[in-house]
Amino acid sequence: MSLTDEVKRRATELGFCAVGVTGAERFSEAETAAATRTQQGLMEGLSWWSEARVHASADPRRATPHARSLIALAFPHPVFPSRAGGGGPGGGPQGRIAAYALGRDYHEVLTERMQPLVAMLRERGHVAKTYVDHGWMLDRAAAARAGLGWLGKNTNLLIPGVGSYVLLAEIVTSAELEPDLPLKKACGSCDACMRVCPTGALVEPGVLDNRRCISFWTIEHRGVIPLHIRPLIGDWIFGCDLCQEICPVNARPATPDRQALEAFGPMIEARPRLEELLALDEDGFRARFRNSAVWRTRRSGLLRNVCIALGNIADRDSVRALAMALTDAEPLVRGHAAWALGRVGGAAARAQLELAITRETDAWVRDECAQALEACGPLVVPSVV
């Protein structure tokens, strides 16, 4: 058995659902496209992204000068049926969390899963360096050139028979492995993902405007979410899977085997109770999300998102929970809670906003309260006959 075959066999044993090999040459075409989109401002708001990072990430040999091959890997993550809107069993509005974030932080999972492959290569005298998506690598370009799948109009890697609910990783090595050919497949005339996106973030096939993406606003953005974006977020509180859920390639997504499920550890709820989340203090947030990707938002970011979801669901039974959020220590939470109460409307919401505006010291929050009171409409006093 060749070393290439051994690597692929071992990767499959480790739970990877797709593995391919390509050379360590630059990803020139992807580099040009990514640099152009960065210059156009489509990646605006990502503090960790830059044109310099694009050029560095396009070169697999940047940190491994003698590399000959790149091993591209895809690991399936659990997927749970998504359901929009109000309450399920037990009552109370529910939010939605993107499927990839439901288990243990995938950076840790993938790094651990690759270690036996790295050990195999090093035992044969080869250099091997791993990458997950926080490393500097154009991972989707690597996976596509290694023949794992093709890049869909939603910008995700689509793997035949598997779908796009996967996490990508790479190993750059000095071993000379047998390369795979890129797939000659495309999405054809299907544009379901472009049509389903509520913010119009997919501005062209395969081109995402980060500034419109729900995932950007609910994960990466640290501050106030613009008024025109909030209603479009729906009930998503961390990420968004709409362009994956509607993709026909995901009609039968890969099911992680027992080994893969165990790697992700205990799963958080895919549709958590929003009012329950709104009551979390710092200790509660840490206990619930410290080991998941949701930790990236920090408590204030998650509760901001929860307020927006409650405002979009507009269940008047949520007024009490939102009223408590008006007293939160974080202005970011208080301001978005005020907006949500304006969306819910009614006398109870109006009363809480009027009380909040009398005690509020933050100018932005006061402005949110004032706008929310306008959104509630005039107080209607029933006439006495």
Disulfide bonds with the S-S distance in Angstrom:
none
